[in-house]
Structures are given as C-alpha cells and as structure tokens.
Amino acid sequence: MNKLTTEKRIVVVRCLVEGNSIRSTVRITGVAKNTVTKLLVDLGNACSDYQDMTLRNIKSERIQCDEIWSFVGCKEKNVPEERRDETGIGDVWTWTALDADTKLMVSWFVGERDPDAAYTFMTDVAARLANRVQLTTDGLKAYLTAVDDAFGGDIDFAQLVKLYGLDPKGERSYSPTICTGIKKTSVTGNPNYDDVSTSYVERQNLTMRMSMRRFTRLTNAFSKKLENHACAVALHFMYYNFARKHMTLKTSPAVAAGIADHVWSVEEIVGLLDSN
C-alpha cells in the first residue's frame, strides 16, 4: 500500500465510489487488482471505525429502515452442499437506517435477514439516537421483537406493507408487479400516519445499487469475500454521508445533520488511512 501515492489512492477511490468494479478500476488506473482490493479493505475498515465513532448522539425525528439483498461468492441456491454451513457465502443482506430529513445513513448492518440480525441492527440504531423518534420499517416480523428490545417502548413505531396485484401481462422477470396499495400499521407509541413511509430509504437502496458495482443486478460483479463486501458498504456510506452533495439538500447529509462542518473531499476520506 505504501507504494501508492496519495494522488493515486484518490483516483482509485474515486473510481470505486462512482460505481466502478474492481476490474474496471484496474483498467482505468493501471493499479494492480490486489492493490486495489487491499486499498478497499483498509480504507473500508477505516471508514467503518470513523463512522462508528462519529455517528453518535444524532438528533433525528424520523427514521426509515429497510434491507437490501446481494450475495457473496454465489447466490444461496447455488451454494455447494459441502459449504452450506459455511459463514460468508451465499445471500447477504444490508440493513439500513436513514434519517428522513437530513438523509443521513445513521446505521447499517451486513448479515443475514433473520431475528438475530434484526436485533443487532436495531440495538445499534437505538444507541446512536439522542431522542425519541418515529420509526418506519417494512412488514418484516423480525422488526417487532427487535425494536421492542432495542427501544423498550420509548419510540413511535409503525410498519408499512405494500400490496401487490397480479400483472395482467403475465410474469415479468425484471420488473416488480404493480403496487395496488399500502397498509400502515401502528405498532408502538403514537406514530403520525402522514410520516409513515419508507420512500427515502428505498431510494437510498437504488443509490447503493448504482454506486456499488457488486450490488448491481443482472451482472457478474459480486463480492468474493464477505469482508470485501462489508468494506465496500462502509466506503460507500462514508462517501455518501460526508462527501457527496445531496441534490435536494445542496450539501452532504453529515453537514445537514450537524455531524460535519463542511463537505468532505475524497482526499480527506483517503486521509483516514493515515489517522487510523
């Protein structure tokens, strides 16, 4: 890693955060594949540590949560029988918690889509908030116990379930069926039904798919190791939270949330390697 100049690191990182794959980054920059991967892992870990320390005592009013699917190594249905019990291969889910007003990604967790992951995720979300909030999730049942355990009833919590009808044109592989309505359910506290929504966090899921090649559907770009996948997510959210101006806010989510006093440059993100 010491062989790369700061300028070269910046070029590599800029390629990665703008949605290029490892291999395309190699072709663009001329940096060796193993070097690009090592930079991703080292910087991803530094970004994770920095955000874990910095995203605390967040004054939020509305939090939206969702989960986004990807896979490591191969899809779950294609995992060889002899590797079924192996950790870090197959389907992997990224749980996300977004502030609806500042668009700050408050917390995320990479793991399975089960009650244990829900508990770990929601406990982390609760630890980062400074006050009572209104929380909206999808209809995943694992949230019910996880939110109760994490917040102990000190929350206004609702779930939003989308209702889908049959596609009159028949089954389509690449488009969802038509959404015919939504169902809002109050779970805890007194949530304002006008604010029960997951639109912003679902839009962030699209940003993830556009900004991280390994999340893009219908491609051969995917993570080979769970560590690489988690580091790519941490780097993405560092860039998204601190260095990328939100089109509506005209500044970064971190500045809007009072976490940062200026929009970061990619050079500052790369600088976390030297301070870590």
Disulfide bonds with the S-S distance in Angstrom:
none
